[in-house]
Amino acid sequence: MTKEIIKTDVLVVGAGDSGMMAAAAAREAGAKVILIEKENKIGLMRLSNAAINSNAQKRAGVSINKAELVEYLASFAQHNVDQKLLNIWADNSSETVNWVEDNILKPNGAHMRSEPDAMVTSPIYHGFPTENDSTIDDKSYVSYGAWFQEWIINHNIDLRFNTKLVKLIKEKNTVTGAIVETNNESYQITATKGVILCTGGYSANKELLKKWNPEALKKNVYNDSPRNNGSGITAALKVGALRDQEPAECIFDRGLVPIGTKTDEMFYQTETYENWLWIGSYPFLKVNLRGQRFANESVPYQFISNAAAKEPGYLYAMIWDSNYADQLEKFHMLGCAKFGFPGYMPSKQAFINDTNQYLKKGLIVKADTIAELAKKLHLPEEALVKTVKKQNQNYIDHIDHEFGKEFYRMSPINQKPYYGCILGGRILGTLDGLRVNEKMEVLDTNYNPINHLFTAGNDSGGFFWGSYPDRVPGLASSHAQTFGRLAGKYAAKN
Ligand SMILES: Cc1cc2nc3c(=O)[nH]c(=O)nc-3n(C[C@H](O)[C@H](O)[C@H](O)COP(=O)(O)OP(=O)(O)OC[C@H]3O[C@@H](n4cnc5c(N)ncnc54)[C@H](O)[C@@H]3O)c2cc1C
């Protein structure tokens, strides 16, 4: 039963990357704001954010060509995106990162550090130095969610935890508010200027994945965003919104799978990253469940999961030897796989410790022969022995005769004991969402805006298609924060 009606100018739904920014921007523009969050704490504000020529990048002498980057992103998506939105992101990303630095980080003794290392250009994939990391000492990350929450409270934004969106209220073609629920009691919030949906996509909702992105259930055995159940998108669809017709998602290729488990037996949802193997994203030998190599391992994280989804059983094994830790640095990985990842994986020893804990847990196995290793991994022995022999010959020849992996990313398997594990994807978020115009207004099925309904972050679409371009480090979070900020500004203007 709906009990009371509360009035505000702007209602923001979801206190994560996009919602926190939307609320802050609407408040700065003079609006009265309510921010509701269904959990009892805000979502994690991501620590790496992309920008084009932010203040941190200028200080570091990093310069990015906007036109080149926008065309790269459009091409990566085969132009199945709205290039106008890519331009809007490009034009506003640095203002957003600078705002966080000036208003949230600096008052607390922190700043943004530009990560120039992504500038590597391989013959196959281009990398861009877009990443800005929140830090105090330039060596590790600092999280800033608590400081952001303080800003929200100090600026009189009404932040309500344990409060979830139930449905939107639409009168004629205008969204006038929402029914929300706290502790099983529902009430109405009337928003005179707009409602901004920032609930983070639908990766936690298996039924919606089955309907809108069935391949994701082949590729992923973990979901690292268990809060995001699609409620923003489904609420908007009920008031006539238009959504992307094709899926997009962001996947990390480092989910350890208990040996013998089948993909369809597992979709483990975690916010604490259990069984996350850092070297899983490294280009060691990867084979399908028949013990055969199936793709170049030196590709963006998601591509190996895409390729594995076309193989029997969808999972794959990674095989490496005792010298593996000496190979890590020369692979020169980017973004979240980087050797020396600030604060988390600063050294070779950190990678060894990470790997050893899963050996103890039985998620990684070791053996003195490849045949024995194959047995422990439930892989055909003869096939794996043959594949490893071929891989070692490739290394001697300095040429990957099968899939063209660059030599600096190749490694031999000749020092026992040998190691292996079964890997599957971890979905970080769905990236297809509600169609929006340049003001972040949600479109209806005639491509006209639904008045006073806005969205940002993973609830919003038109920006990604298919796989996530991880060689533009920090793009997902920056897309959420930048478009959240714009949605807040535009809603406050109504
Ligand atoms: C492990 C991991 C690492 C990542 N690392 C990076 C990175 O380094 N750089 C990068 O660019 N991207 C990264 N990403 C992706 C990035 O975090 C997301 O793309 C981004 O946070 C999406 O922002 P959002 O606002 O759409 O969703 P979220 O930040 O998830 O916020 C959505 C919020 O809405 C709330 N909510 C949901 N439903 C309701 C409801 N009905 N009512 C009220 N509240 C609701 C949720 O509880 C949540 O707090 C990572 C993701 C994961 C999982």
PDBQT file of the ligand as one rigid body, heavy atoms in Angstrom, charges set to zero:
ROOT
HETATM    1  C1  LIG A 501      35.090  -5.999 -10.374  1.00  0.00    +0.000 C 
HETATM    2  C2  LIG A 501      34.850  -4.860 -11.287  1.00  0.00    +0.000 A 
HETATM    3  C3  LIG A 501      35.897  -4.043 -11.650  1.00  0.00    +0.000 A 
HETATM    4  C4  LIG A 501      35.677  -2.985 -12.514  1.00  0.00    +0.000 A 
HETATM    5  N1  LIG A 501      36.708  -2.147 -12.810  1.00  0.00    +0.000 NA
HETATM    6  C5  LIG A 501      36.515  -1.099 -13.612  1.00  0.00    +0.000 A 
HETATM    7  C6  LIG A 501      37.543  -0.140 -13.852  1.00  0.00    +0.000 A 
HETATM    8  O1  LIG A 501      38.617  -0.194 -13.256  1.00  0.00    +0.000 OA
HETATM    9  N2  LIG A 501      37.313   0.854 -14.746  1.00  0.00    +0.000 N 
HETATM   10  C7  LIG A 501      36.131   0.937 -15.400  1.00  0.00    +0.000 A 
HETATM   11  O2  LIG A 501      35.992   1.801 -16.256  1.00  0.00    +0.000 OA
HETATM   12  N3  LIG A 501      35.113   0.113 -15.140  1.00  0.00    +0.000 NA
HETATM   13  C8  LIG A 501      35.271  -0.887 -14.253  1.00  0.00    +0.000 A 
HETATM   14  N4  LIG A 501      34.232  -1.713 -13.970  1.00  0.00    +0.000 N 
HETATM   15  C9  LIG A 501      32.919  -1.442 -14.575  1.00  0.00    +0.000 C 
HETATM   16  C10 LIG A 501      32.255  -0.267 -13.857  1.00  0.00    +0.000 C 
HETATM   17  O3  LIG A 501      32.363  -0.480 -12.466  1.00  0.00    +0.000 OA
HETATM   18  C11 LIG A 501      30.776  -0.157 -14.243  1.00  0.00    +0.000 C 
HETATM   19  O4  LIG A 501      30.677  -0.073 -15.628  1.00  0.00    +0.000 OA
HETATM   20  C12 LIG A 501      30.145   1.079 -13.606  1.00  0.00    +0.000 C 
HETATM   21  O5  LIG A 501      30.314   1.039 -12.213  1.00  0.00    +0.000 OA
HETATM   22  C13 LIG A 501      28.654   1.145 -13.907  1.00  0.00    +0.000 C 
HETATM   23  O6  LIG A 501      28.104   2.202 -13.176  1.00  0.00    +0.000 OA
HETATM   24  P1  LIG A 501      26.540   2.266 -12.926  1.00  0.00    +0.000 P 
HETATM   25  O7  LIG A 501      26.265   3.521 -12.186  1.00  0.00    +0.000 OA
HETATM   26  O8  LIG A 501      25.818   2.010 -14.170  1.00  0.00    +0.000 OA
HETATM   27  O9  LIG A 501      26.232   1.014 -11.986  1.00  0.00    +0.000 OA
HETATM   28  P2  LIG A 501      26.656   0.748 -10.479  1.00  0.00    +0.000 P 
HETATM   29  O10 LIG A 501      27.886   1.513 -10.129  1.00  0.00    +0.000 OA
HETATM   30  O11 LIG A 501      26.642  -0.718 -10.300  1.00  0.00    +0.000 OA
HETATM   31  O12 LIG A 501      25.473   1.375  -9.618  1.00  0.00    +0.000 OA
HETATM   32  C14 LIG A 501      24.164   0.891  -9.655  1.00  0.00    +0.000 C 
HETATM   33  C15 LIG A 501      23.555   1.085  -8.279  1.00  0.00    +0.000 C 
HETATM   34  O13 LIG A 501      22.138   0.959  -8.373  1.00  0.00    +0.000 OA
HETATM   35  C16 LIG A 501      21.659   0.239  -7.247  1.00  0.00    +0.000 C 
HETATM   36  N5  LIG A 501      20.353  -0.318  -7.621  1.00  0.00    +0.000 N 
HETATM   37  C17 LIG A 501      20.086  -1.344  -8.466  1.00  0.00    +0.000 A 
HETATM   38  N6  LIG A 501      18.767  -1.532  -8.585  1.00  0.00    +0.000 NA
HETATM   39  C18 LIG A 501      18.152  -0.600  -7.808  1.00  0.00    +0.000 A 
HETATM   40  C19 LIG A 501      16.792  -0.296  -7.514  1.00  0.00    +0.000 A 
HETATM   41  N7  LIG A 501      15.771  -0.966  -8.048  1.00  0.00    +0.000 N 
HETATM   42  N8  LIG A 501      16.548   0.732  -6.657  1.00  0.00    +0.000 NA
HETATM   43  C20 LIG A 501      17.571   1.428  -6.083  1.00  0.00    +0.000 A 
HETATM   44  N9  LIG A 501      18.867   1.176  -6.318  1.00  0.00    +0.000 NA
HETATM   45  C21 LIG A 501      19.162   0.179  -7.180  1.00  0.00    +0.000 A 
HETATM   46  C22 LIG A 501      22.733  -0.804  -7.012  1.00  0.00    +0.000 C 
HETATM   47  O14 LIG A 501      22.686  -1.339  -5.724  1.00  0.00    +0.000 OA
HETATM   48  C23 LIG A 501      24.006   0.018  -7.274  1.00  0.00    +0.000 C 
HETATM   49  O15 LIG A 501      24.491   0.634  -6.113  1.00  0.00    +0.000 OA
HETATM   50  C24 LIG A 501      34.397  -2.762 -13.064  1.00  0.00    +0.000 A 
HETATM   51  C25 LIG A 501      33.338  -3.572 -12.679  1.00  0.00    +0.000 A 
HETATM   52  C26 LIG A 501      33.543  -4.612 -11.777  1.00  0.00    +0.000 A 
HETATM   53  C27 LIG A 501      32.389  -5.444 -11.352  1.00  0.00    +0.000 C 
ENDROOT
TORSDOF 0
